[in-house]
Amino acid sequence: MHVYDMYDYGARGYYPASGRFMTVDPLAEKHYNISPYAYCMNNPIKYTDPLGLDTFNVNISNHTIDRTPVENSKNHTYILENEEGTLTTTTLDINENGQVLFPESGFGFTRYGSTEENGDHYLTPEAAAATLGLVTEVALSENSGAKISFGDMSDSNGGAPGGNHQTHGGKNGGSGICMDYRYTNDIFVSKQGTTKSSWFDAETNKSFLDYAKGWGFNQNYISPQKGVWENLPVNGKPMIKHENHGHLTFKGLKR
């Protein structure tokens, strides 16, 4: 509580007696069509904006991604939430090519492999939002110890890391929307090995790809090794050179 009985919400000052914000939004000059005193474009049921920044609200309960944009913003803030409220908040810088550097680790995920000279962990802002939604949902499922390990994504220019991918921004496209991940055991923990390793669990990996489908990852590659999937209807296409890792491609959420 501050002077004049006003609550300090960081980005704005809130006066509870009238139920209004009494200070100007710090980024109001970027939105001339909206009142500088309006909160979340006058739609607080759909949006949250505690920081007053360019924000992606990622709701894992209904698989939605809603953005509160800020023109010429230098970063994006990702607010992961469910019906109970905010779960995590992550801010990622935007590079000159419009991509964000995905974190090496966080809630429900980590990374594997060495880093290429020009980087190898860049995604489009929307693909990053979907990826955070995916790993958060899996980590909050019945397998609370889940830890998905991601490998190559795209380099800082949106190209294929090391030049050794046909996708990931290579000759077949996929800039900023492709990523490799290691297969998991029966509790959604990624392990080094192949789909023939003793720890590999086909049902769990199928479930992971089902979760991925709910977040718009609909063009995926999986191991072609015989007998692995046991006729399971998997959200992925068997592809050579994917015996020891899977591949996700973000194609966008259906509205």
TORVOGU-113326 format. One line per 5 residues: number of its first residue (from 1); their letters; for each residue x, y, z of N, C-alpha, C. Coordinates in nm, 3 decimals, padded with zeros to 5 digits. Atoms other than C-alpha are relative to their C-alpha. Layout:
BEGIN
NUM) a) X/Y/Z/X/Y/Z/X/Y/Z  ...
REM end
This chain:
BEGIN
1) mhvyd) 00.086/-00.119/00.000/00.000/00.000/00.000/00.089/00.123/00.000  -00.080/-00.121/00.013/00.144/00.334/-00.107/-00.086/00.123/00.030  00.069/-00.125/-00.026/00.043/00.698/-00.082/-00.139/-00.001/-00.063  00.139/-00.008/00.044/-00.329/00.772/-00.127/-00.068/-00.138/00.001  00.061/00.133/-00.011/-00.408/00.410/-00.028/-00.003/-00.073/-00.134
6) mydyg) -00.007/00.062/00.132/-00.295/00.288/-00.369/00.097/-00.118/00.004  -00.085/00.118/00.006/-00.152/-00.059/-00.432/00.099/00.012/-00.116  -00.104/-00.004/00.103/00.177/-00.079/-00.623/00.008/-00.136/-00.067  -00.005/00.124/00.075/00.146/-00.348/-00.891/00.119/-00.005/-00.095  -00.121/00.002/00.083/00.484/-00.270/-01.044/-00.018/00.081/-00.126
11) argyy) 00.023/-00.071/00.126/00.367/-00.169/-01.389/-00.102/00.112/00.017  00.107/-00.098/-00.018/00.072/00.031/-01.252/-00.033/00.015/00.148  00.051/-00.020/-00.135/-00.082/00.174/-00.937/-00.150/-00.020/00.002  00.142/00.036/-00.005/-00.422/00.038/-00.836/-00.067/00.062/00.124  00.073/-00.064/-00.109/-00.676/00.231/-00.626/-00.123/-00.085/00.030
16) pasgr) 00.107/00.097/-00.025/-00.903/-00.031/-00.462/-00.136/00.063/00.030  00.127/-00.063/-00.035/-01.167/00.216/-00.347/-00.088/00.020/-00.123  00.077/-00.022/00.122/-01.270/00.285/-00.706/00.014/-00.116/-00.098  -00.019/00.113/00.090/-01.148/-00.040/-00.863/00.064/00.039/-00.131  -00.062/-00.049/00.123/-00.932/00.148/-01.114/00.151/00.013/00.018
21) fmtvd) -00.142/-00.031/00.001/-00.568/00.183/-01.209/00.015/00.150/-00.018  -00.009/-00.145/-00.004/-00.460/00.539/-01.137/00.128/00.054/-00.062  -00.122/-00.045/00.067/-00.127/00.550/-01.320/00.000/-00.050/-00.143  -00.005/00.032/00.143/-00.047/00.538/-01.689/00.082/-00.126/-00.023  -00.076/00.118/00.041/00.064/00.211/-01.845/00.138/00.045/-00.049
26) plaek) -00.135/-00.044/00.038/00.446/00.235/-01.886/00.030/-00.008/-00.150  -00.021/00.012/00.145/00.417/00.138/-02.253/-00.117/00.057/-00.078  00.121/-00.057/00.061/00.109/00.347/-02.332/00.028/00.065/-00.135  -00.029/-00.070/00.126/00.285/00.540/-02.612/00.009/-00.094/-00.118  -00.004/00.097/00.110/00.305/00.220/-02.815/-00.141/-00.046/-00.040
31) hynis) 00.137/00.041/00.028/-00.076/00.180/-02.810/-00.090/00.123/00.006  00.077/-00.124/-00.002/-00.238/00.513/-02.902/-00.151/-00.025/-00.008  00.143/00.030/00.015/-00.570/00.340/-02.973/-00.065/-00.052/00.128  00.051/00.052/-00.127/-00.607/00.222/-02.611/00.026/00.101/00.109  -00.018/-00.093/-00.110/-00.658/00.434/-02.301/00.126/-00.036/00.079
36) pyayc) -00.122/00.029/-00.078/-00.329/00.467/-02.106/-00.029/-00.054/00.140  00.038/00.052/-00.132/-00.520/00.370/-01.792/-00.068/-00.137/-00.010  00.068/00.128/00.017/-00.679/00.056/-01.940/00.094/-00.115/00.037  -00.077/00.119/-00.036/-00.565/-00.280/-01.808/-00.037/-00.113/-00.095  00.021/00.115/00.090/-00.523/-00.567/-02.056/-00.104/00.030/-00.108
41) mnnpi) 00.089/-00.040/00.109/-00.705/-00.379/-02.332/-00.148/-00.013/00.041  00.135/00.006/-00.057/-01.013/-00.370/-02.105/-00.061/-00.140/-00.009  00.049/00.138/00.005/-01.039/-00.750/-02.117/00.077/-00.086/00.101  -00.078/00.073/-00.101/-00.898/-00.882/-01.786/-00.043/-00.145/00.018  00.041/00.140/-00.008/-01.099/-01.204/-01.813/00.085/-00.085/-00.094
46) kytdp) -00.078/00.076/00.099/-00.903/-01.311/-02.121/00.149/00.017/00.020  -00.143/-00.029/-00.006/-00.564/-01.145/-02.053/00.046/00.029/00.143  -00.066/-00.048/-00.121/-00.323/-01.093/-01.766/00.127/00.072/-00.043  -00.118/-00.079/00.037/-00.042/-00.837/-01.774/00.061/00.062/00.124  -00.052/-00.055/-00.126/00.125/-00.801/-01.434/00.125/00.085/-00.016
51) lgldt) -00.128/-00.069/00.015/00.451/-00.664/-01.575/-00.006/00.118/-00.097  00.010/-00.109/00.095/00.326/-00.423/-01.841/00.091/-00.017/-00.119  -00.092/00.028/00.109/00.542/-00.591/-02.106/-00.070/-00.075/-00.112  00.049/00.083/00.109/00.497/-00.769/-02.439/-00.014/-00.142/00.055  00.027/00.120/-00.078/00.333/-01.079/-02.298/-00.071/-00.107/-00.080
56) fnvni) 00.073/00.117/00.048/00.232/-01.428/-02.407/-00.064/-00.066/00.122  00.071/00.072/-00.105/-00.034/-01.574/-02.178/-00.028/-00.141/-00.050  00.008/00.139/00.046/-00.002/-01.951/-02.215/-00.081/-00.078/00.103  00.090/00.068/-00.092/-00.293/-02.138/-02.061/00.004/-00.150/-00.028  -00.015/00.143/00.023/-00.223/-02.508/-02.017/-00.131/-00.076/00.023
61) snhti) 00.127/00.066/-00.022/-00.581/-02.585/-01.913/-00.079/-00.015/-00.129  00.077/00.006/00.125/-00.728/-02.506/-02.255/00.086/00.014/-00.125  -00.092/-00.003/00.114/-00.418/-02.499/-02.479/-00.018/00.127/-00.085  00.009/-00.125/00.072/-00.444/-02.132/-02.571/00.124/00.085/00.025  -00.110/-00.095/-00.010/-00.175/-01.874/-02.637/-00.053/00.135/-00.043
66) drtpv) 00.049/-00.135/00.029/-00.287/-01.510/-02.618/00.111/00.099/00.025  -00.110/-00.096/-00.012/-00.044/-01.229/-02.679/-00.052/00.141/00.020  00.019/-00.144/-00.015/-00.053/-00.874/-02.552/00.122/00.066/-00.061  -00.119/-00.046/00.072/00.179/-00.714/-02.811/00.043/00.141/00.038  -00.059/-00.132/-00.016/00.410/-00.418/-02.769/00.092/00.024/-00.119
71) enskn) -00.078/-00.028/00.121/00.549/-00.266/-03.087/00.147/00.032/00.035  -00.145/-00.021/-00.016/00.931/-00.274/-03.112/00.053/-00.047/00.135  -00.048/00.053/-00.127/00.960/-00.465/-02.786/00.129/-00.078/-00.021  -00.127/00.071/00.009/01.305/-00.611/-02.717/-00.003/-00.136/00.071  00.012/00.131/-00.063/01.177/-00.909/-02.521/-00.147/-00.039/00.010
76) htyil) 00.134/00.053/-00.023/00.875/-01.128/-02.460/-00.005/-00.061/00.140  00.021/00.063/-00.129/00.739/-01.231/-02.122/-00.106/-00.109/-00.016  00.090/00.115/00.012/00.577/-01.575/-02.107/-00.057/-00.033/00.137  00.068/00.031/-00.125/00.321/-01.627/-01.833/-00.074/-00.131/-00.018  00.064/00.131/00.006/00.230/-01.993/-01.789/-00.104/-00.007/00.110
81) eneeg) 00.107/-00.003/-00.097/-00.104/-02.033/-01.617/-00.097/-00.115/-00.025  00.112/00.092/00.014/-00.388/-02.272/-01.553/-00.119/00.061/00.073  00.121/-00.056/-00.061/-00.733/-02.234/-01.398/00.021/00.044/00.144  -00.028/-00.040/-00.138/-00.573/-02.192/-01.056/00.083/00.127/00.010  -00.078/-00.122/-00.002/-00.353/-01.898/-01.157/00.134/-00.015/-00.070
86) tlttt) -00.130/-00.001/00.064/00.003/-01.819/-01.265/00.090/-00.109/00.057  -00.090/00.108/-00.038/00.252/-02.106/-01.261/00.145/00.044/-00.006  -00.136/-00.048/00.017/00.576/-01.964/-01.398/00.000/00.122/-00.091  -00.018/-00.116/00.086/00.698/-01.646/-01.565/00.143/00.000/-00.053  -00.132/00.002/00.064/00.987/-01.635/-01.813/00.010/00.114/-00.100
91) tldin) -00.022/-00.108/00.096/01.128/-01.338/-02.007/00.118/-00.036/-00.091  -00.100/00.035/00.099/01.323/-01.403/-02.329/00.026/00.118/-00.092  -00.038/-00.109/00.089/01.514/-01.148/-02.535/-00.023/-00.038/-00.146  00.022/00.020/00.143/01.434/-01.106/-02.905/00.127/00.045/-00.074  -00.119/-00.042/00.075/01.733/-01.103/-03.143/-00.040/00.076/-00.125
96) engqv) 00.025/-00.083/00.117/01.767/-00.902/-03.462/-00.077/-00.073/-00.109  00.074/00.078/00.098/01.607/-01.186/-03.659/-00.140/-00.037/00.048  00.134/00.022/-00.052/01.294/-01.189/-03.445/-00.018/-00.131/00.073  00.010/00.126/-00.072/01.376/-01.516/-03.269/00.046/00.018/00.144  -00.037/-00.005/-00.141/01.421/-01.587/-02.899/00.089/-00.119/00.032
101) lfpes) -00.088/00.107/-00.046/01.690/-01.790/-02.727/-00.073/-00.080/00.107  00.074/00.083/-00.095/01.511/-02.079/-02.557/00.091/-00.037/00.116  -00.085/00.030/-00.117/01.637/-02.144/-02.202/00.059/-00.140/-00.005  -00.063/00.132/-00.005/01.875/-02.432/-02.140/-00.071/-00.093/00.098  00.072/00.082/-00.096/01.667/-02.552/-01.846/-00.109/00.082/00.064
106) gfgft) 00.111/-00.065/-00.066/01.351/-02.475/-01.658/-00.096/-00.105/00.054  00.099/00.092/-00.057/01.035/-02.629/-01.514/-00.037/-00.107/-00.103  00.037/00.112/00.085/01.005/-02.971/-01.678/00.089/-00.023/-00.120  -00.085/00.022/00.117/01.290/-02.943/-01.928/00.145/00.034/00.028  -00.143/-00.031/00.000/01.664/-02.929/-01.986/00.048/-00.012/-00.144
111) rygst) -00.051/00.015/00.135/01.894/-02.950/-02.287/00.116/-00.098/-00.001  -00.114/00.090/00.015/02.156/-03.188/-02.422/00.085/00.045/-00.118  -00.090/-00.032/00.111/02.454/-03.159/-02.654/00.078/00.129/00.023  -00.081/-00.121/-00.006/02.717/-02.891/-02.705/-00.064/00.111/-00.082  00.056/-00.115/00.069/02.640/-02.541/-02.833/00.083/00.034/-00.124
116) eengd) -00.068/-00.038/00.124/02.725/-02.455/-03.195/00.048/00.145/00.008  -00.061/-00.134/-00.003/02.933/-02.144/-03.267/-00.103/00.111/-00.020  00.101/-00.102/00.029/02.632/-01.953/-03.403/-00.130/-00.024/00.078  00.119/00.030/-00.078/02.392/-02.090/-03.144/-00.081/-00.111/-00.064  00.083/00.109/00.053/02.147/-02.377/-03.180/-00.129/-00.018/00.079
121) hyltp) 00.116/00.016/-00.089/01.861/-02.306/-02.941/-00.096/00.117/-00.017  00.087/-00.113/00.029/01.657/-02.035/-03.112/-00.133/-00.046/-00.060  00.134/00.030/00.049/01.282/-02.045/-03.178/-00.074/00.130/-00.032  00.089/-00.114/00.015/01.013/-01.812/-03.305/-00.069/00.023/00.135  00.068/-00.026/-00.128/00.831/-01.642/-03.015/-00.121/-00.090/00.023
126) eaaaa) 00.118/00.084/-00.014/00.516/-01.844/-03.085/00.037/-00.145/00.029  -00.044/00.138/-00.024/00.702/-02.177/-03.100/00.054/-00.015/00.142  -00.049/00.004/-00.138/00.872/-02.092/-02.771/-00.116/-00.007/00.098  00.117/00.003/-00.087/00.532/-02.026/-02.613/-00.062/-00.139/00.004  00.058/00.133/00.007/00.399/-02.361/-02.734/00.088/-00.103/00.069
131) tlglv) -00.092/00.093/-00.063/00.711/-02.543/-02.615/-00.008/00.010/00.152  00.015/-00.019/-00.144/00.682/-02.392/-02.268/-00.133/-00.057/00.049  00.129/00.057/-00.036/00.316/-02.488/-02.263/00.005/-00.152/00.005  -00.012/00.146/00.008/00.399/-02.845/-02.365/00.072/-00.058/00.122  -00.077/00.059/-00.110/00.668/-02.909/-02.104/-00.066/00.026/00.135
136) teval) 00.068/-00.029/-00.125/00.466/-02.741/-01.830/-00.117/-00.095/00.021  00.112/00.092/-00.013/00.160/-02.953/-01.903/00.048/-00.141/00.035  -00.053/00.133/-00.029/00.367/-03.273/-01.905/00.050/-00.007/00.144  -00.056/-00.001/-00.136/00.543/-03.174/-01.581/-00.108/00.004/00.107  00.110/-00.009/-00.096/00.208/-03.109/-01.412/-00.097/-00.117/-00.013
141) sensg) 00.084/00.118/00.015/00.057/-03.437/-01.531/00.026/-00.094/00.117  -00.021/00.097/-00.107/00.059/-03.749/-01.321/00.148/-00.033/00.019  -00.144/00.025/-00.008/00.435/-03.762/-01.386/00.072/00.129/00.037  -00.051/-00.130/-00.045/00.550/-03.467/-01.176/00.151/00.012/-00.009  -00.146/-00.008/00.012/00.917/-03.559/-01.215/00.048/00.008/-00.143
146) akisf) -00.034/-00.003/00.142/00.910/-03.518/-01.593/00.112/00.098/-00.029  -00.110/-00.087/00.042/01.220/-03.371/-01.755/00.034/-00.034/-00.145  -00.024/00.022/00.143/01.230/-03.343/-02.134/00.128/00.072/-00.041  -00.128/-00.058/00.045/01.575/-03.283/-02.288/-00.010/00.037/-00.148  00.002/-00.049/00.138/01.589/-03.070/-02.603/00.142/00.016/-00.054
151) gdmsd) -00.127/-00.018/00.067/01.872/-03.062/-02.853/-00.007/00.116/-00.098  -00.004/-00.106/00.100/01.913/-02.861/-03.175/-00.138/00.058/-00.029  00.118/-00.072/00.047/01.654/-02.598/-03.264/00.044/00.072/-00.128  -00.060/-00.074/00.113/01.770/-02.321/-03.505/00.114/00.085/00.054  -00.107/-00.088/-00.046/02.078/-02.101/-03.497/-00.052/00.144/00.010
156) sngga) 00.043/-00.138/-00.027/02.069/-01.728/-03.419/-00.049/00.074/-00.124  00.046/-00.060/00.126/02.010/-01.645/-03.787/-00.124/-00.069/-00.054  00.117/00.074/00.046/01.719/-01.887/-03.812/00.036/-00.115/-00.092  -00.044/00.108/00.087/01.928/-02.139/-04.004/00.021/-00.130/00.075  -00.024/00.131/-00.059/02.017/-02.502/-03.944/00.133/00.002/00.076
161) pggnh) -00.123/-00.001/-00.080/02.273/-02.538/-03.661/00.109/-00.087/-00.063  -00.111/00.074/00.057/02.610/-02.642/-03.799/-00.017/-00.034/-00.146  00.025/00.029/00.141/02.456/-02.664/-04.144/-00.028/-00.146/-00.029  00.014/00.145/00.022/02.385/-03.034/-04.091/-00.143/-00.050/00.020  00.141/00.040/-00.006/02.002/-03.038/-04.089/-00.069/00.041/-00.129
166) qthgg) 00.082/-00.040/00.114/01.761/-03.041/-04.380/-00.114/00.091/00.044  00.100/-00.090/-00.058/01.502/-02.880/-04.153/00.071/00.091/00.100  -00.059/-00.093/-00.098/01.563/-02.649/-03.852/00.046/00.130/-00.065  -00.047/-00.117/00.074/01.606/-02.372/-04.112/00.093/-00.038/-00.113  -00.083/00.048/00.111/01.794/-02.587/-04.365/-00.076/00.009/-00.131
171) knggs) 00.057/-00.011/00.135/01.700/-02.650/-04.728/-00.150/-00.031/-00.004  00.143/00.031/-00.005/01.357/-02.784/-04.628/-00.077/00.092/00.094  00.069/-00.099/-00.082/01.273/-02.486/-04.409/-00.004/-00.037/00.148  00.016/00.029/-00.142/01.150/-02.505/-04.051/00.076/00.095/00.091  -00.075/-00.096/-00.082/01.331/-02.195/-03.925/-00.076/00.036/00.127
176) gicmd) 00.056/-00.042/-00.127/01.261/-02.144/-03.557/-00.120/-00.080/00.048  00.118/00.077/-00.040/00.989/-02.409/-03.538/00.031/-00.149/00.019  -00.039/00.140/-00.014/01.185/-02.738/-03.527/00.090/-00.018/00.122  -00.087/00.030/-00.113/01.352/-02.903/-03.231/00.015/-00.151/00.017  -00.026/00.140/-00.032/01.511/-03.234/-03.140/-00.021/-00.022/00.150
181) yrytn) 00.015/00.033/-00.141/01.435/-03.409/-02.813/00.039/-00.145/00.020  -00.035/00.137/-00.032/01.556/-03.724/-02.644/-00.123/-00.076/00.048  00.111/00.085/-00.044/01.315/-04.011/-02.593/00.003/-00.016/00.152  00.013/00.006/-00.146/01.192/-04.076/-02.240/-00.025/-00.142/00.050  00.038/00.126/-00.065/01.148/-04.358/-01.994/-00.148/00.007/00.038
186) difvs) 00.142/00.008/-00.032/00.814/-04.447/-01.836/-00.050/00.110/00.092  00.045/-00.114/-00.082/00.807/-04.133/-01.616/00.035/00.133/-00.065  -00.024/-00.122/00.079/00.877/-03.879/-01.892/00.134/00.066/00.031  -00.135/-00.053/-00.018/01.246/-03.838/-01.813/00.084/-00.042/-00.119  -00.081/00.030/00.118/01.465/-03.813/-02.124/00.129/-00.071/00.038
191) kqgtt) -00.122/00.078/-00.024/01.755/-04.056/-02.146/00.081/-00.007/-00.129  -00.086/00.018/00.117/02.053/-04.099/-02.378/-00.005/-00.146/-00.042  00.009/00.136/00.051/02.015/-04.405/-02.598/-00.093/-00.003/-00.120  00.089/00.014/00.114/01.782/-04.540/-02.865/-00.132/-00.062/00.043  00.130/00.059/-00.030/01.430/-04.675/-02.888/00.011/-00.151/00.025
196) ksswf) -00.023/00.140/-00.035/01.583/-05.021/-02.841/00.063/-00.013/00.140  -00.058/00.003/-00.134/01.729/-04.925/-02.499/-00.101/-00.058/00.099  00.088/00.067/-00.096/01.591/-05.111/-02.198/-00.093/00.097/00.072  00.082/-00.097/-00.073/01.455/-04.792/-02.039/-00.112/00.059/-00.086  00.096/-00.063/00.089/01.256/-04.684/-02.346/-00.140/-00.058/00.020
201) daetn) 00.138/00.042/-00.017/00.878/-04.694/-02.302/-00.085/00.060/-00.112  00.072/-00.047/00.117/00.671/-04.672/-02.619/-00.129/00.074/00.036  00.127/-00.064/-00.038/00.341/-04.584/-02.447/00.023/00.142/00.051  -00.028/-00.133/-00.055/00.496/-04.292/-02.259/00.043/00.096/-00.109  -00.042/-00.087/00.110/00.664/-04.155/-02.571/-00.115/00.033/-00.094
206) ksfld) 00.122/-00.030/00.076/00.336/-04.187/-02.760/-00.080/00.109/00.072  00.075/-00.099/-00.078/00.170/-03.990/-02.477/00.063/00.138/-00.013  -00.067/-00.128/00.016/00.434/-03.718/-02.503/-00.036/00.064/-00.133  00.035/-00.053/00.131/00.361/-03.680/-02.874/-00.147/00.038/-00.008  00.140/-00.042/-00.007/-00.012/-03.666/-02.797/-00.011/00.137/00.068
211) yakgw) -00.005/-00.131/-00.063/00.057/-03.379/-02.557/00.049/00.105/-00.101  -00.057/-00.093/00.097/00.268/-03.217/-02.831/-00.102/00.041/-00.106  00.104/-00.031/00.099/-00.021/-03.240/-03.078/-00.094/00.107/00.052  00.088/-00.100/-00.058/-00.235/-03.039/-02.839/00.057/00.140/00.000  -00.066/-00.131/00.005/00.021/-02.758/-02.863/00.045/00.038/-00.141
216) gfnqn) -00.027/-00.039/00.139/00.042/-02.751/-03.243/00.121/-00.064/-00.063  -00.114/00.072/00.059/00.335/-02.989/-03.301/-00.056/-00.119/-00.078  00.072/00.097/00.081/00.187/-03.185/-03.589/00.080/-00.055/-00.117  -00.085/00.055/00.106/00.479/-03.264/-03.818/00.128/-00.049/00.067  -00.106/00.050/-00.086/00.710/-03.485/-03.617/00.064/-00.126/-00.059
221) yispq) -00.071/00.118/00.047/00.972/-03.754/-03.687/00.036/-00.087/00.120  -00.028/00.095/-00.106/01.025/-04.066/-03.481/00.086/-00.114/-00.052  -00.088/00.112/00.035/01.241/-04.377/-03.477/-00.066/-00.096/-00.098  00.053/00.097/00.096/01.198/-04.616/-03.773/00.031/-00.145/00.039  -00.038/00.135/-00.038/01.330/-04.915/-03.579/-00.122/-00.092/00.010
226) kgvwe) 00.112/00.093/00.009/01.107/-05.217/-03.632/-00.045/-00.048/00.139  00.057/00.053/-00.123/00.874/-05.329/-03.355/-00.004/00.095/00.117  -00.007/-00.095/-00.111/00.927/-05.016/-03.147/-00.137/00.047/00.045  00.126/-00.065/-00.035/00.584/-04.863/-03.161/-00.116/-00.098/00.012  00.098/00.107/-00.020/00.391/-05.193/-03.167/-00.140/00.040/-00.049
231) nlpvn) 00.126/-00.041/00.065/00.123/-05.056/-03.401/-00.076/00.110/00.076  00.063/-00.113/-00.068/00.055/-04.759/-03.172/-00.024/00.114/-00.100  00.025/-00.116/00.087/-00.108/-04.461/-03.349/00.077/00.122/00.052  -00.089/-00.103/-00.054/00.181/-04.220/-03.290/-00.005/00.126/-00.086  -00.001/-00.131/00.067/00.180/-03.848/-03.377/00.140/00.029/-00.054
236) gkpmi) -00.133/-00.017/00.057/00.497/-03.884/-03.583/00.021/-00.094/-00.118  -00.033/00.079/00.118/00.644/-04.021/-03.904/00.137/-00.066/00.019  -00.130/00.066/-00.010/00.919/-04.286/-03.889/00.098/00.057/-00.102  -00.099/-00.065/00.086/01.236/-04.131/-04.031/00.140/-00.048/00.039  -00.136/00.043/-00.028/01.595/-04.256/-04.065/00.075/00.108/00.077
241) khenh) -00.083/-00.085/-00.083/01.854/-04.105/-03.829/-00.074/00.058/00.121  00.073/-00.043/-00.119/01.594/-04.066/-03.554/-00.016/-00.114/00.099  00.003/00.111/-00.094/01.671/-04.383/-03.365/00.028/00.045/00.144  -00.038/-00.043/-00.136/01.818/-04.189/-03.069/-00.062/00.134/00.041  00.069/-00.123/-00.039/01.601/-03.877/-03.071/-00.123/00.021/-00.089
246) ghltf) 00.117/-00.036/00.077/01.264/-03.747/-03.183/00.012/00.143/-00.051  -00.003/-00.132/00.063/01.187/-03.432/-03.381/-00.141/00.058/00.002  00.128/-00.070/-00.004/00.905/-03.183/-03.323/00.002/00.119/-00.096  00.017/-00.119/00.085/00.777/-02.921/-03.570/-00.129/00.069/00.038  00.116/-00.079/-00.039/00.543/-02.647/-03.454/-00.071/00.054/-00.125
251) kglkr) 00.077/-00.042/00.117/00.269/-02.588/-03.714/-00.110/00.099/00.035  00.097/-00.098/-00.043/00.054/-02.352/-03.510/-00.121/-00.063/00.067  00.120/00.047/-00.069/-00.246/-02.388/-03.280/-00.123/00.027/-00.084  00.125/-00.020/00.070/-00.588/-02.435/-03.436/-00.094/00.082/00.087  00.091/-00.088/-00.075/-00.831/-02.164/-03.334/-00.144/-00.047/-00.013
REM end
